[in-house]
Amino acid sequence: MGVQLGSAAWIMIHAILPTSAFTFSVLFYLLVAIAMLYHQSIHRRGLESEKKKDALLDEYRKMKRQLLTEEEQARQDERMLIGHEIHDSVGHKLTALVMQLEAFRLTAAEQDKETIESLKVLAERSLEETRRAVKSFKHKEVGGLQEVIRLIRKLEMESFMNIHFSVKHGAFAAPLTGEQSFAIYRAIQEALTNIMKHSSTREAQVLFESPGGSVFRFEVLNAAPPNPFFQEGYGLKGMRERLEKVGGSLDIVQNERQFIVTGSIRLFERRGSYDQGIISGRSSNGSPRLEGHDRDR
């Protein structure tokens, strides 16, 4: 700035300018210099604010990751607590009941032993089912549409993927069985994993819909250039086989701009076979229903 001011003053003095023109030139130059300094300060503040924003964003992601971990741990601790309560109360009482029935059978009359034996068998089966239920509490929940949402949250936080998740009306209320929900979860997990491995972009779209309530349909879309050497690998074949086992199908479409994985599963009729499914224990998955048309996440 000093060199510029000196050079400008030397030029204007030797140019023999009038006083008014000289004063105007000096003021104009000073205004330009002040504007440049102000622009530089604004630019520096912008860079500092960007750094602070990136730091806050990283901290926010860490907190979300920690919150998700703590949420999963709290859920698992609660399941373990319920399992221990069942084991300590119901399990011990059933064990005592089995022992008492066996002792009573040894001293009972001959005509009552068969009845007591059947009661003992029933108590032993109840004890075995209780133990099986307690054992299932030790395993993490895997599968289901709610687990798909947790998977998307995890990929967004840990793998920095940008996933547009939309649910059309009626998708969460679809009467899916446990096997169907698990197959959908695995298919979406495999599709998103393939995007992370093979796609040049880390952006995807996931869509759930249930048109007419008779079919559940999901779609995973990734904007990617066509691959002339593409062929289905073990993961995609496994997805197709898993969906076909639960009455579904898998379609893969690759065009000039997008790679689309679409799966569909036939649902039970709301009358007739669906009612039979409820009677046999195949009810809906109990997921909350989203009102409205499209909900983007």
Residue pairs with C-beta under 8 A, 6 or more apart in sequence:
1 33
4 33
5 29
8 25
8 26
8 29
9 26
12 22
12 25
12 26
17 25
61 157
64 153
64 157
65 157
65 158
68 150
68 153
68 154
68 157
72 140
75 141
76 140
79 137
79 138
80 137
80 138
82 137
83 133
83 134
83 135
83 137
83 138
84 134
86 130
86 133
86 134
86 137
87 130
87 131
87 134
90 130
91 127
91 130
91 131
91 134
94 123
94 126
94 127
94 130
95 127
97 123
98 120
98 123
98 124
98 127
101 116
101 119
101 120
101 123
102 120
104 116
105 113
105 116
105 117
105 120
108 116
141 147
142 182
142 185
143 178
143 181
143 182
143 185
143 186
144 178
144 181
144 182
144 185
144 285
144 287
145 171
145 172
145 176
145 181
145 184
145 185
145 208
145 285
145 287
146 287
147 185
148 184
148 185
148 188
148 206
149 165
149 297
151 185
151 188
151 189
151 192
152 163
152 165
152 192
152 206
152 297
155 161
155 163
155 192
155 196
156 162
156 163
159 196
159 202
160 202
161 192
161 195
161 196
161 202
161 203
161 204
162 202
162 203
162 204
163 192
163 203
163 204
163 205
163 206
164 203
164 204
164 205
164 206
164 296
164 297
165 205
165 206
165 296
165 297
166 205
166 206
166 207
166 208
166 294
166 295
166 296
166 297
167 207
167 208
167 209
167 290
167 294
167 295
167 297
168 207
168 208
168 209
168 210
168 293
168 294
169 290
169 291
169 292
169 293
170 209
170 210
170 213
170 289
171 208
171 209
171 210
171 216
171 290
172 208
172 287
172 288
172 289
172 290
173 210
173 284
173 287
173 289
174 210
174 213
174 216
174 267
174 284
175 267
175 268
175 270
175 274
175 277
175 282
175 283
175 284
175 285
176 184
176 216
176 265
176 267
176 284
176 285
177 246
177 277
177 282
178 285
179 245
179 246
180 216
180 246
180 247
180 248
180 265
181 285
183 242
183 243
183 245
183 246
183 248
183 265
184 216
184 218
184 243
184 263
184 265
186 239
186 242
187 218
187 239
187 242
187 243
187 250
187 261
187 263
188 206
188 218
188 220
190 235
190 236
190 238
190 239
191 204
191 220
191 239
191 261
192 204
192 206
192 220
193 235
194 235
194 236
195 201
195 202
195 204
195 220
195 222
196 202
198 227
199 222
199 224
199 259
200 224
200 225
201 222
201 223
201 224
203 222
203 223
204 220
204 221
204 222
205 219
205 220
205 221
205 222
206 218
206 219
206 220
206 221
207 217
207 218
207 219
207 221
208 216
208 217
208 218
209 216
209 217
209 218
210 216
210 217
210 267
211 217
213 267
213 270
214 266
214 267
214 269
215 264
215 265
215 266
215 267
216 264
216 265
216 267
217 262
217 263
217 264
217 265
218 262
218 263
218 264
219 260
219 261
219 262
219 263
220 260
220 261
220 262
221 258
221 259
221 260
221 261
222 258
222 259
222 260
223 257
223 258
224 257
224 258
224 259
225 256
225 257
226 254
226 255
226 256
227 254
230 254
232 240
232 252
236 250
236 252
236 261
239 250
239 261
239 263
240 249
240 250
243 249
243 250
243 263
243 265
244 250
246 265
247 265
247 266
248 263
248 264
248 265
248 266
249 263
249 264
250 261
250 262
250 263
251 261
251 262
251 263
251 264
252 259
252 260
252 261
252 262
253 259
253 260
253 262
254 260
267 274
268 274
268 276
268 277
268 282
277 283
